[in-house]
Amino acid sequence: MGNSEKQHPLLKVWSTYPSERKENKNIVHQPPIERIIGEMFAIGEFYYYAINLTNSTLSHHHENIIKLHGLKKFPENLKEVIDLTHPDDIDFVIKAEHAVIQKMLEIGLEHQLFTKSSYCFRMKTSKGNYELFHHQAVPTLEDENGHIIQSINIHTNIHHITKQNPYTVLVSGIGHRKDFHQIKIENPVIINPCPDFNLTKRETEVLSFIAKGYSGPEISQILIVSEHTVRSHRKNILSKTNSRNSKELLKKAFEWGLV
C-alpha cells in the first residue's frame, strides 16, 4: 500500500463528517503556523504537523517530532503517529473524534475554521515508555465547497505536569469565536473527576490564557479589561479551585479537562 492509502482507525470516524472529502487531493497551501502557535498551550516540549484530511498524509513537520518519539524520519501518514499511541488509549481517541464531529455539527460547519479541539492520550517516547501528551487540532484550510481539507495537529508532552488523563474533549473557539464545550468521555479508570467549582465564563477565559503562559498585562490587553480586573479573576480562580499558585492551577486544569 502507498502512503496515501494506509488505513488507520480514524478513517471510519472521519467518514461521518459531512465536510470530509473522499477524493485524494494534494495540498500545497502553507499552513498559518504562526496563528496556530499563538492559540496553543505551549507548556512543554511540543511539535506540530499539517495533515491532509483527504488522504491522511502529513507535511510541514516540526523537528521535535523526531526527538520526542525517537523516530528515524518524519512520519508520512497519520497511521505512523497513531501507531505511537498507547494501545489502551486508541478506543478513547476514536470516541473523542466522534465527540468533536458531533459538537461541530451542533456549532455549525460555517464556523469550523475558528474552532480548536483538544484532548489527552499517551504516546511512546524516545525513552521507550509512554507519556501523556496534550493533542490540539485546528482546521486551517477549506476547499471551494467549504469542506475541510487541511488541519494542524499540535502535540505537547505534559508528563511533567500530570500523568492523569481526564478523558475529556474540549471544543473551543479561536480568533473571534468564544465557544467552550467540555465533553466527558466515559472511561472507568478516571481517578480524580473534576469537582463542580462553578467558574464563570470570563474566569474560564482567563484560565485558558494563564495556561497559555500569558502575563496579566497581556491578558488585560487581549480581553480589553484592566489589569486589576485580571488580577481579581485570577484570585477568584485560585480560590475556587483551591490552588496555591499558577503551577498548581495548571496541573488541576489538565487533570479536570479544562484545557
One Martini backbone bead per residue (centre of mass of N, CA, C, O) as a GRO file, in nm:
protein
  259
    1MET     BB    1   0.096   0.035   0.021
    2GLY     BB    2   0.056   0.348   0.010
    3ASN     BB    3   0.062   0.627   0.200
    4SER     BB    4  -0.238   0.723   0.099
    5GLU     BB    5  -0.362   0.412   0.196
    6LYS     BB    6  -0.345   0.403   0.486
    7GLN     BB    7  -0.478   0.253   0.759
    8HIS     BB    8  -0.702   0.388   1.015
    9PRO     BB    9  -0.932   0.432   1.283
   10LEU     BB   10  -1.034   0.735   1.176
   11LEU     BB   11  -1.167   0.702   0.898
   12LYS     BB   12  -1.453   0.615   0.989
   13VAL     BB   13  -1.512   0.869   1.147
   14TRP     BB   14  -1.464   1.092   0.923
   15SER     BB   15  -1.693   0.982   0.724
   16THR     BB   16  -1.924   1.139   0.906
   17TYR     BB   17  -1.817   1.401   0.792
   18PRO     BB   18  -1.940   1.622   0.563
   19SER     BB   19  -1.635   1.760   0.494
   20GLU     BB   20  -1.520   1.498   0.406
   21ARG     BB   21  -1.305   1.386   0.167
   22LYS     BB   22  -1.268   1.127  -0.085
   23GLU     BB   23  -1.059   1.267  -0.241
   24ASN     BB   24  -0.765   1.309  -0.367
   25LYS     BB   25  -0.553   1.591  -0.249
   26ASN     BB   26  -0.326   1.816  -0.295
   27ILE     BB   27  -0.130   2.012  -0.059
   28VAL     BB   28   0.036   2.348  -0.080
   29HIS     BB   29  -0.053   2.494   0.155
   30GLN     BB   30   0.052   2.713   0.392
   31PRO     BB   31   0.034   2.699   0.708
   32PRO     BB   32  -0.064   2.906   0.990
   33ILE     BB   33   0.151   2.873   1.230
   34GLU     BB   34   0.151   3.138   1.391
   35ARG     BB   35  -0.150   3.129   1.470
   36ILE     BB   36  -0.149   2.859   1.611
   37ILE     BB   37   0.066   2.913   1.829
   38GLY     BB   38  -0.102   3.151   1.957
   39GLU     BB   39  -0.336   2.923   2.052
   40MET     BB   40  -0.152   2.759   2.227
   41PHE     BB   41  -0.019   2.524   2.471
   42ALA     BB   42   0.313   2.612   2.580
   43ILE     BB   43   0.406   2.367   2.841
   44GLY     BB   44   0.613   2.217   2.648
   45GLU     BB   45   0.711   1.987   2.454
   46PHE     BB   46   0.671   2.027   2.096
   47TYR     BB   47   0.462   1.962   1.802
   48TYR     BB   48   0.396   1.970   1.442
   49TYR     BB   49   0.140   1.914   1.182
   50ALA     BB   50   0.020   1.855   0.867
   51ILE     BB   51  -0.308   1.748   0.746
   52ASN     BB   52  -0.444   1.554   0.495
   53LEU     BB   53  -0.785   1.470   0.491
   54THR     BB   54  -0.798   1.302   0.213
   55ASN     BB   55  -0.516   1.095   0.299
   56SER     BB   56  -0.332   1.132   0.574
   57THR     BB   57  -0.109   1.318   0.512
   58LEU     BB   58   0.212   1.462   0.592
   59SER     BB   59   0.338   1.795   0.692
   60HIS     BB   60   0.520   2.042   0.828
   61HIS     BB   61   0.723   1.954   1.035
   62HIS     BB   62   0.838   1.942   1.345
   63GLU     BB   63   1.144   1.841   1.470
   64ASN     BB   64   1.048   1.719   1.755
   65ILE     BB   65   0.924   1.448   1.659
   66ILE     BB   66   1.192   1.297   1.652
   67LYS     BB   67   1.289   1.332   1.947
   68LEU     BB   68   1.037   1.246   2.124
   69HIS     BB   69   1.009   0.950   1.949
   70GLY     BB   70   1.263   0.831   1.801
   71LEU     BB   71   1.291   0.894   1.503
   72LYS     BB   72   1.426   0.865   1.170
   73LYS     BB   73   1.165   1.005   1.046
   74PHE     BB   74   0.921   1.151   0.899
   75PRO     BB   75   0.604   1.118   0.897
   76GLU     BB   76   0.361   1.044   0.622
   77ASN     BB   77   0.136   0.917   0.814
   78LEU     BB   78  -0.099   0.895   1.059
   79LYS     BB   79  -0.046   0.599   1.138
   80GLU     BB   80   0.239   0.652   1.261
   81VAL     BB   81   0.119   0.811   1.502
   82ILE     BB   82  -0.091   0.609   1.610
   83ASP     BB   83   0.130   0.386   1.670
   84LEU     BB   84   0.227   0.564   1.935
   85THR     BB   85  -0.017   0.484   2.077
   86HIS     BB   86  -0.170   0.365   2.327
   87PRO     BB   87  -0.369   0.094   2.308
   88ASP     BB   88  -0.568   0.188   2.550
   89ASP     BB   89  -0.633   0.482   2.384
   90ILE     BB   90  -0.779   0.436   2.113
   91ASP     BB   91  -1.078   0.434   2.194
   92PHE     BB   92  -1.079   0.724   2.298
   93VAL     BB   93  -0.995   0.867   2.036
   94ILE     BB   94  -1.242   0.780   1.876
   95LYS     BB   95  -1.452   0.911   2.067
   96ALA     BB   96  -1.338   1.198   2.047
   97GLU     BB   97  -1.386   1.237   1.741
   98HIS     BB   98  -1.688   1.200   1.755
   99ALA     BB   99  -1.741   1.441   1.945
  100VAL     BB  100  -1.635   1.662   1.760
  101ILE     BB  101  -1.831   1.622   1.527
  102GLN     BB  102  -2.095   1.667   1.683
  103LYS     BB  103  -2.026   1.955   1.780
  104MET     BB  104  -1.983   2.085   1.499
  105LEU     BB  105  -2.275   2.039   1.404
  106GLU     BB  106  -2.393   2.226   1.625
  107ILE     BB  107  -2.234   2.489   1.564
  108GLY     BB  108  -2.126   2.491   1.266
  109LEU     BB  109  -1.941   2.467   0.971
  110GLU     BB  110  -1.892   2.782   0.930
  111HIS     BB  111  -1.689   2.768   1.209
  112GLN     BB  112  -1.438   2.560   1.176
  113LEU     BB  113  -1.187   2.776   1.145
  114PHE     BB  114  -1.273   2.875   1.469
  115THR     BB  115  -1.160   2.598   1.591
  116LYS     BB  116  -1.076   2.374   1.874
  117SER     BB  117  -0.935   2.064   1.955
  118SER     BB  118  -0.901   1.865   2.271
  119TYR     BB  119  -0.674   1.612   2.416
  120CYS     BB  120  -0.565   1.312   2.583
  121PHE     BB  121  -0.265   1.097   2.544
  122ARG     BB  122  -0.061   0.826   2.499
  123MET     BB  123   0.295   0.818   2.414
  124LYS     BB  124   0.570   0.721   2.260
  125THR     BB  125   0.904   0.749   2.339
  126SER     BB  126   1.250   0.760   2.321
  127LYS     BB  127   1.257   0.585   2.602
  128GLY     BB  128   1.007   0.358   2.562
  129ASN     BB  129   0.772   0.504   2.682
  130TYR     BB  130   0.471   0.635   2.825
  131GLU     BB  131   0.323   0.958   2.766
  132LEU     BB  132   0.158   1.250   2.821
  133PHE     BB  133  -0.051   1.411   2.577
  134HIS     BB  134  -0.142   1.712   2.412
  135HIS     BB  135  -0.411   1.755   2.190
  136GLN     BB  136  -0.430   1.961   1.888
  137ALA     BB  137  -0.689   2.088   1.657
  138VAL     BB  138  -0.668   2.290   1.346
  139PRO     BB  139  -0.836   2.420   1.110
  140THR     BB  140  -0.697   2.570   0.781
  141LEU     BB  141  -0.861   2.434   0.522
  142GLU     BB  142  -1.066   2.501   0.245
  143ASP     BB  143  -1.269   2.456   0.002
  144GLU     BB  144  -1.506   2.582  -0.220
  145ASN     BB  145  -1.730   2.397  -0.036
  146GLY     BB  146  -1.634   2.385   0.280
  147HIS     BB  147  -1.413   2.165   0.295
  148ILE     BB  148  -1.201   2.005   0.486
  149ILE     BB  149  -0.830   1.960   0.401
  150GLN     BB  150  -0.692   2.097   0.664
  151SER     BB  151  -0.465   2.040   0.948
  152ILE     BB  152  -0.344   2.111   1.276
  153ASN     BB  153  -0.121   1.930   1.480
  154ILE     BB  154  -0.068   1.936   1.843
  155HIS     BB  155   0.201   1.815   2.055
  156THR     BB  156   0.222   1.790   2.418
  157ASN     BB  157   0.428   1.734   2.680
  158ILE     BB  158   0.268   1.664   3.022
  159HIS     BB  159   0.420   1.473   3.227
  160HIS     BB  160   0.535   1.707   3.423
  161ILE     BB  161   0.236   1.778   3.524
  162THR     BB  162   0.076   1.504   3.430
  163LYS     BB  163  -0.063   1.150   3.436
  164GLN     BB  164  -0.367   1.239   3.408
  165ASN     BB  165  -0.653   1.145   3.242
  166PRO     BB  166  -0.974   1.301   3.185
  167TYR     BB  167  -1.145   1.218   2.943
  168THR     BB  168  -1.153   1.498   2.768
  169VAL     BB  169  -1.326   1.723   2.553
  170LEU     BB  170  -1.237   2.012   2.360
  171VAL     BB  171  -1.435   2.287   2.224
  172SER     BB  172  -1.296   2.582   2.086
  173GLY     BB  173  -1.245   2.906   2.033
  174ILE     BB  174  -1.106   3.124   1.785
  175GLY     BB  175  -1.055   3.434   1.786
  176HIS     BB  176  -1.387   3.544   1.768
  177ARG     BB  177  -1.444   3.288   1.914
  178LYS     BB  178  -1.620   3.163   2.239
  179ASP     BB  179  -1.606   2.873   2.263
  180PHE     BB  180  -1.706   2.614   2.528
  181HIS     BB  181  -1.662   2.256   2.520
  182GLN     BB  182  -1.728   1.993   2.752
  183ILE     BB  183  -1.641   1.639   2.704
  184LYS     BB  184  -1.724   1.345   2.848
  185ILE     BB  185  -1.559   1.036   2.852
  186GLU     BB  186  -1.619   0.727   2.907
  187ASN     BB  187  -1.424   0.598   3.196
  188PRO     BB  188  -1.327   0.377   3.455
  189VAL     BB  189  -1.018   0.520   3.523
  190ILE     BB  190  -1.101   0.759   3.670
  191ILE     BB  191  -0.967   0.925   3.951
  192ASN     BB  192  -1.023   1.267   3.928
  193PRO     BB  193  -1.282   1.428   3.917
  194CYS     BB  194  -1.440   1.708   3.843
  195PRO     BB  195  -1.531   1.960   4.017
  196ASP     BB  196  -1.777   2.196   4.128
  197PHE     BB  197  -1.656   2.542   4.087
  198ASN     BB  198  -1.797   2.760   3.911
  199LEU     BB  199  -1.696   2.901   3.663
  200THR     BB  200  -1.689   3.155   3.478
  201LYS     BB  201  -1.654   3.253   3.161
  202ARG     BB  202  -1.423   3.456   3.223
  203GLU     BB  203  -1.250   3.265   3.398
  204THR     BB  204  -1.203   3.058   3.176
  205GLU     BB  205  -1.055   3.251   2.991
  206VAL     BB  206  -0.824   3.323   3.183
  207LEU     BB  207  -0.723   3.034   3.223
  208SER     BB  208  -0.638   2.987   2.927
  209PHE     BB  209  -0.415   3.211   2.933
  210ILE     BB  210  -0.250   3.104   3.165
  211ALA     BB  211  -0.185   2.831   3.023
  212LYS     BB  212  -0.029   2.986   2.782
  213GLY     BB  213   0.153   3.222   2.948
  214TYR     BB  214   0.017   3.472   3.011
  215SER     BB  215   0.007   3.776   3.126
  216GLY     BB  216  -0.172   4.010   3.276
  217PRO     BB  217  -0.130   4.241   3.065
  218GLU     BB  218  -0.196   4.061   2.818
  219ILE     BB  219  -0.484   3.984   2.902
  220SER     BB  220  -0.598   4.273   2.919
  221GLN     BB  221  -0.558   4.336   2.616
  222ILE     BB  222  -0.726   4.105   2.493
  223LEU     BB  223  -0.997   4.165   2.683
  224ILE     BB  224  -1.032   4.463   2.757
  225VAL     BB  225  -0.905   4.501   3.052
  226SER     BB  226  -0.798   4.537   3.350
  227GLU     BB  227  -0.551   4.434   3.557
  228HIS     BB  228  -0.730   4.420   3.807
  229THR     BB  229  -0.938   4.225   3.687
  230VAL     BB  230  -0.742   3.993   3.635
  231ARG     BB  231  -0.652   3.957   3.930
  232SER     BB  232  -0.935   3.890   4.034
  233HIS     BB  233  -0.980   3.639   3.863
  234ARG     BB  234  -0.734   3.482   3.961
  235LYS     BB  235  -0.813   3.476   4.258
  236ASN     BB  236  -1.083   3.325   4.214
  237ILE     BB  237  -0.967   3.074   4.078
  238LEU     BB  238  -0.779   2.983   4.305
  239SER     BB  239  -1.004   2.957   4.516
  240LYS     BB  240  -1.206   2.760   4.369
  241THR     BB  241  -0.950   2.543   4.316
  242ASN     BB  242  -0.743   2.532   4.546
  243SER     BB  243  -0.488   2.718   4.459
  244ARG     BB  244  -0.164   2.848   4.516
  245ASN     BB  245  -0.087   2.846   4.202
  246SER     BB  246  -0.030   2.825   3.866
  247LYS     BB  247   0.091   2.542   3.865
  248GLU     BB  248  -0.142   2.402   4.017
  249LEU     BB  249  -0.365   2.498   3.827
  250LEU     BB  250  -0.264   2.357   3.569
  251LYS     BB  251  -0.280   2.069   3.670
  252LYS     BB  252  -0.588   2.075   3.726
  253ALA     BB  253  -0.682   2.158   3.442
  254PHE     BB  254  -0.592   1.892   3.311
  255GLU     BB  255  -0.733   1.683   3.510
  256TRP     BB  256  -1.028   1.839   3.442
  257GLY     BB  257  -1.050   1.932   3.134
  258LEU     BB  258  -0.987   2.267   3.072
  259VAL     BB  259  -0.735   2.221   2.828
   0.00000   0.00000   0.00000
